[in-house]
Amino acid sequence: MLLWLIFVVPAVGCFGAIWALTNLWIRRKLFTEGPPSMYWSVSVVLVLAPYFLGLGFA
């Protein structure tokens, strides 16, 4: 269980930090230029990225 936590907690934490920073940056850029559909597309890809990475490494 401890070994599982050593790998999962940092991975989820890094994903969350990258997701939040990218989400803030994209939102700020798209409120001034571009269609909002691009914002949602990037957000969906970032949310699903850990799932697909997990499938790739499994």
Backbone atoms as SQL, in Angstrom:
CREATE TABLE atoms (id INTEGER PRIMARY KEY, chain TEXT, resi INTEGER, resn TEXT, atom TEXT, x REAL, y REAL, z REAL);
INSERT INTO atoms VALUES
  (1, 'A', 1, 'MET', 'N', 0.837, -1.196, 0.000),
  (2, 'A', 1, 'MET', 'CA', 0.000, 0.000, 0.000),
  (3, 'A', 1, 'MET', 'C', 0.875, 1.250, 0.000),
  (4, 'A', 2, 'LEU', 'N', 1.935, 1.261, 0.796),
  (5, 'A', 2, 'LEU', 'CA', 2.800, 2.433, 0.865),
  (6, 'A', 2, 'LEU', 'C', 3.492, 2.682, -0.473),
  (7, 'A', 3, 'LEU', 'N', 3.940, 1.616, -1.124),
  (8, 'A', 3, 'LEU', 'CA', 4.584, 1.770, -2.424),
  (9, 'A', 3, 'LEU', 'C', 3.612, 2.363, -3.441),
  (10, 'A', 4, 'TRP', 'N', 2.350, 1.938, -3.369),
  (11, 'A', 4, 'TRP', 'CA', 1.325, 2.474, -4.255),
  (12, 'A', 4, 'TRP', 'C', 1.153, 3.976, -4.030),
  (13, 'A', 5, 'LEU', 'N', 1.137, 4.391, -2.769),
  (14, 'A', 5, 'LEU', 'CA', 0.985, 5.811, -2.449),
  (15, 'A', 5, 'LEU', 'C', 2.183, 6.625, -2.892),
  (16, 'A', 6, 'ILE', 'N', 3.365, 6.026, -2.842),
  (17, 'A', 6, 'ILE', 'CA', 4.577, 6.740, -3.252),
  (18, 'A', 6, 'ILE', 'C', 4.509, 7.113, -4.733),
  (19, 'A', 7, 'PHE', 'N', 3.890, 6.291, -5.545),
  (20, 'A', 7, 'PHE', 'CA', 3.807, 6.579, -6.979),
  (21, 'A', 7, 'PHE', 'C', 2.548, 7.355, -7.363),
  (22, 'A', 8, 'VAL', 'N', 1.443, 7.049, -6.749),
  (23, 'A', 8, 'VAL', 'CA', 0.168, 7.641, -7.175),
  (24, 'A', 8, 'VAL', 'C', 0.010, 9.083, -6.690),
  (25, 'A', 9, 'VAL', 'N', 0.344, 9.352, -5.450),
  (26, 'A', 9, 'VAL', 'CA', 0.135, 10.702, -4.908),
  (27, 'A', 9, 'VAL', 'C', 0.947, 11.752, -5.680),
  (28, 'A', 10, 'PRO', 'N', 2.255, 11.543, -5.940),
  (29, 'A', 10, 'PRO', 'CA', 2.973, 12.541, -6.743),
  (30, 'A', 10, 'PRO', 'C', 2.449, 12.661, -8.180),
  (31, 'A', 11, 'ALA', 'N', 2.052, 11.533, -8.772),
  (32, 'A', 11, 'ALA', 'CA', 1.543, 11.593, -10.147),
  (33, 'A', 11, 'ALA', 'C', 0.245, 12.395, -10.217),
  (34, 'A', 12, 'VAL', 'N', -0.668, 12.138, -9.293),
  (35, 'A', 12, 'VAL', 'CA', -1.935, 12.877, -9.272),
  (36, 'A', 12, 'VAL', 'C', -1.693, 14.340, -8.910),
  (37, 'A', 13, 'GLY', 'N', -0.781, 14.591, -7.994),
  (38, 'A', 13, 'GLY', 'CA', -0.458, 15.969, -7.616),
  (39, 'A', 13, 'GLY', 'C', 0.141, 16.757, -8.774),
  (40, 'A', 14, 'CYS', 'N', 1.071, 16.128, -9.500),
  (41, 'A', 14, 'CYS', 'CA', 1.667, 16.805, -10.666),
  (42, 'A', 14, 'CYS', 'C', 0.617, 17.045, -11.743),
  (43, 'A', 15, 'PHE', 'N', -0.218, 16.059, -11.984),
  (44, 'A', 15, 'PHE', 'CA', -1.278, 16.230, -12.976),
  (45, 'A', 15, 'PHE', 'C', -2.203, 17.382, -12.577),
  (46, 'A', 16, 'GLY', 'N', -2.580, 17.421, -11.310),
  (47, 'A', 16, 'GLY', 'CA', -3.463, 18.487, -10.837),
  (48, 'A', 16, 'GLY', 'C', -2.839, 19.862, -10.985),
  (49, 'A', 17, 'ALA', 'N', -1.553, 19.975, -10.673),
  (50, 'A', 17, 'ALA', 'CA', -0.865, 21.255, -10.803),
  (51, 'A', 17, 'ALA', 'C', -0.760, 21.678, -12.263),
  (52, 'A', 18, 'ILE', 'N', -0.379, 20.742, -13.130),
  (53, 'A', 18, 'ILE', 'CA', -0.280, 21.059, -14.562),
  (54, 'A', 18, 'ILE', 'C', -1.652, 21.417, -15.117),
  (55, 'A', 19, 'TRP', 'N', -2.677, 20.675, -14.729),
  (56, 'A', 19, 'TRP', 'CA', -4.028, 20.950, -15.205),
  (57, 'A', 19, 'TRP', 'C', -4.497, 22.339, -14.775),
  (58, 'A', 20, 'ALA', 'N', -4.273, 22.671, -13.506),
  (59, 'A', 20, 'ALA', 'CA', -4.731, 23.970, -13.003),
  (60, 'A', 20, 'ALA', 'C', -4.001, 25.129, -13.676),
  (61, 'A', 21, 'LEU', 'N', -2.684, 25.016, -13.801),
  (62, 'A', 21, 'LEU', 'CA', -1.919, 26.098, -14.434),
  (63, 'A', 21, 'LEU', 'C', -2.277, 26.252, -15.911),
  (64, 'A', 22, 'THR', 'N', -2.395, 25.148, -16.619),
  (65, 'A', 22, 'THR', 'CA', -2.761, 25.225, -18.039),
  (66, 'A', 22, 'THR', 'C', -4.179, 25.747, -18.201),
  (67, 'A', 23, 'ASN', 'N', -5.073, 25.327, -17.336),
  (68, 'A', 23, 'ASN', 'CA', -6.458, 25.779, -17.396),
  (69, 'A', 23, 'ASN', 'C', -6.540, 27.295, -17.184),
  (70, 'A', 24, 'LEU', 'N', -5.818, 27.799, -16.213),
  (71, 'A', 24, 'LEU', 'CA', -5.815, 29.248, -15.976),
  (72, 'A', 24, 'LEU', 'C', -5.219, 30.011, -17.150),
  (73, 'A', 25, 'TRP', 'N', -4.132, 29.488, -17.707),
  (74, 'A', 25, 'TRP', 'CA', -3.475, 30.161, -18.832),
  (75, 'A', 25, 'TRP', 'C', -4.373, 30.165, -20.069),
  (76, 'A', 26, 'ILE', 'N', -4.970, 29.017, -20.388),
  (77, 'A', 26, 'ILE', 'CA', -5.846, 28.924, -21.564),
  (78, 'A', 26, 'ILE', 'C', -7.074, 29.815, -21.390),
  (79, 'A', 27, 'ARG', 'N', -7.660, 29.807, -20.196),
  (80, 'A', 27, 'ARG', 'CA', -8.857, 30.618, -19.966),
  (81, 'A', 27, 'ARG', 'C', -8.561, 32.103, -20.137),
  (82, 'A', 28, 'ARG', 'N', -7.414, 32.523, -19.631),
  (83, 'A', 28, 'ARG', 'CA', -7.049, 33.935, -19.757),
  (84, 'A', 28, 'ARG', 'C', -6.818, 34.313, -21.218),
  (85, 'A', 29, 'LYS', 'N', -6.177, 33.430, -21.992),
  (86, 'A', 29, 'LYS', 'CA', -5.916, 33.713, -23.399),
  (87, 'A', 29, 'LYS', 'C', -7.204, 33.712, -24.227),
  (88, 'A', 30, 'LEU', 'N', -8.110, 32.807, -23.931),
  (89, 'A', 30, 'LEU', 'CA', -9.289, 32.662, -24.776),
  (90, 'A', 30, 'LEU', 'C', -10.400, 33.639, -24.441),
  (91, 'A', 31, 'PHE', 'N', -10.334, 34.276, -23.301),
  (92, 'A', 31, 'PHE', 'CA', -11.342, 35.298, -23.031),
  (93, 'A', 31, 'PHE', 'C', -11.105, 36.538, -23.885),
  (94, 'A', 32, 'THR', 'N', -9.895, 36.709, -24.380),
  (95, 'A', 32, 'THR', 'CA', -9.603, 37.868, -25.218),
  (96, 'A', 32, 'THR', 'C', -9.561, 37.513, -26.694),
  (97, 'A', 33, 'GLU', 'N', -9.264, 36.237, -27.005),
  (98, 'A', 33, 'GLU', 'CA', -9.168, 35.850, -28.412),
  (99, 'A', 33, 'GLU', 'C', -9.542, 34.381, -28.576),
  (100, 'A', 34, 'GLY', 'N', -10.071, 34.036, -29.716),
  (101, 'A', 34, 'GLY', 'CA', -10.383, 32.647, -30.023),
  (102, 'A', 34, 'GLY', 'C', -11.740, 32.202, -29.518),
  (103, 'A', 35, 'PRO', 'N', -12.223, 31.099, -30.091),
  (104, 'A', 35, 'PRO', 'CA', -13.528, 30.565, -29.687),
  (105, 'A', 35, 'PRO', 'C', -13.429, 29.787, -28.379),
  (106, 'A', 36, 'PRO', 'N', -14.493, 29.760, -27.590),
  (107, 'A', 36, 'PRO', 'CA', -14.466, 29.016, -26.328),
  (108, 'A', 36, 'PRO', 'C', -14.389, 27.504, -26.519),
  (109, 'A', 37, 'SER', 'N', -14.707, 27.005, -27.717),
  (110, 'A', 37, 'SER', 'CA', -14.653, 25.553, -27.933),
  (111, 'A', 37, 'SER', 'C', -13.232, 25.019, -27.772),
  (112, 'A', 38, 'MET', 'N', -12.234, 25.832, -28.090),
  (113, 'A', 38, 'MET', 'CA', -10.849, 25.401, -27.919),
  (114, 'A', 38, 'MET', 'C', -10.536, 25.222, -26.432),
  (115, 'A', 39, 'TYR', 'N', -11.047, 26.088, -25.607),
  (116, 'A', 39, 'TYR', 'CA', -10.842, 25.985, -24.161),
  (117, 'A', 39, 'TYR', 'C', -11.390, 24.674, -23.630),
  (118, 'A', 40, 'TRP', 'N', -12.584, 24.308, -24.057),
  (119, 'A', 40, 'TRP', 'CA', -13.202, 23.080, -23.569),
  (120, 'A', 40, 'TRP', 'C', -12.483, 21.854, -24.109),
  (121, 'A', 41, 'SER', 'N', -12.019, 21.905, -25.344),
  (122, 'A', 41, 'SER', 'CA', -11.290, 20.773, -25.918),
  (123, 'A', 41, 'SER', 'C', -10.007, 20.500, -25.142),
  (124, 'A', 42, 'VAL', 'N', -9.257, 21.546, -24.852),
  (125, 'A', 42, 'VAL', 'CA', -8.012, 21.385, -24.096),
  (126, 'A', 42, 'VAL', 'C', -8.310, 20.890, -22.689),
  (127, 'A', 43, 'SER', 'N', -9.352, 21.382, -22.069),
  (128, 'A', 43, 'SER', 'CA', -9.708, 20.943, -20.718),
  (129, 'A', 43, 'SER', 'C', -10.072, 19.462, -20.688),
  (130, 'A', 44, 'VAL', 'N', -10.840, 18.998, -21.659),
  (131, 'A', 44, 'VAL', 'CA', -11.230, 17.585, -21.707),
  (132, 'A', 44, 'VAL', 'C', -10.005, 16.702, -21.935),
  (133, 'A', 45, 'VAL', 'N', -9.112, 17.112, -22.818),
  (134, 'A', 45, 'VAL', 'CA', -7.902, 16.333, -23.075),
  (135, 'A', 45, 'VAL', 'C', -7.047, 16.245, -21.818),
  (136, 'A', 46, 'LEU', 'N', -6.905, 17.337, -21.100),
  (137, 'A', 46, 'LEU', 'CA', -6.097, 17.322, -19.884),
  (138, 'A', 46, 'LEU', 'C', -6.727, 16.475, -18.786),
  (139, 'A', 47, 'VAL', 'N', -8.020, 16.453, -18.704),
  (140, 'A', 47, 'VAL', 'CA', -8.680, 15.635, -17.687),
  (141, 'A', 47, 'VAL', 'C', -8.548, 14.147, -18.018),
  (142, 'A', 48, 'LEU', 'N', -8.610, 13.789, -19.285),
  (143, 'A', 48, 'LEU', 'CA', -8.543, 12.384, -19.673),
  (144, 'A', 48, 'LEU', 'C', -7.116, 11.869, -19.851),
  (145, 'A', 49, 'ALA', 'N', -6.120, 12.733, -19.844),
  (146, 'A', 49, 'ALA', 'CA', -4.732, 12.322, -20.071),
  (147, 'A', 49, 'ALA', 'C', -4.248, 11.263, -19.091),
  (148, 'A', 50, 'PRO', 'N', -4.474, 11.371, -17.779),
  (149, 'A', 50, 'PRO', 'CA', -3.980, 10.327, -16.881),
  (150, 'A', 50, 'PRO', 'C', -4.600, 8.960, -17.169),
  (151, 'A', 51, 'TYR', 'N', -5.842, 8.927, -17.567),
  (152, 'A', 51, 'TYR', 'CA', -6.501, 7.663, -17.894),
  (153, 'A', 51, 'TYR', 'C', -5.810, 6.987, -19.069),
  (154, 'A', 52, 'PHE', 'N', -5.563, 7.748, -20.123),
  (155, 'A', 52, 'PHE', 'CA', -4.922, 7.167, -21.300),
  (156, 'A', 52, 'PHE', 'C', -3.464, 6.820, -21.028),
  (157, 'A', 53, 'LEU', 'N', -2.783, 7.600, -20.219),
  (158, 'A', 53, 'LEU', 'CA', -1.410, 7.250, -19.846),
  (159, 'A', 53, 'LEU', 'C', -1.396, 5.967, -19.019),
  (160, 'A', 54, 'GLY', 'N', -2.361, 5.813, -18.136),
  (161, 'A', 54, 'GLY', 'CA', -2.463, 4.590, -17.364),
  (162, 'A', 54, 'GLY', 'C', -2.721, 3.378, -18.236),
  (163, 'A', 55, 'LEU', 'N', -3.559, 3.528, -19.248),
  (164, 'A', 55, 'LEU', 'CA', -3.810, 2.427, -20.173),
  (165, 'A', 55, 'LEU', 'C', -2.555, 2.082, -20.976),
  (166, 'A', 56, 'GLY', 'N', -1.781, 3.101, -21.319),
  (167, 'A', 56, 'GLY', 'CA', -0.575, 2.879, -22.097),
  (168, 'A', 56, 'GLY', 'C', 0.513, 2.147, -21.309),
  (169, 'A', 57, 'PHE', 'N', 0.604, 2.423, -20.017),
  (170, 'A', 57, 'PHE', 'CA', 1.640, 1.799, -19.200),
  (171, 'A', 57, 'PHE', 'C', 1.178, 0.490, -18.557),
  (172, 'A', 58, 'ALA', 'N', -0.091, 0.176, -18.671),
  (173, 'A', 58, 'ALA', 'CA', -0.604, -1.048, -18.033),
  (174, 'A', 58, 'ALA', 'C', -0.311, -2.285, -18.825);
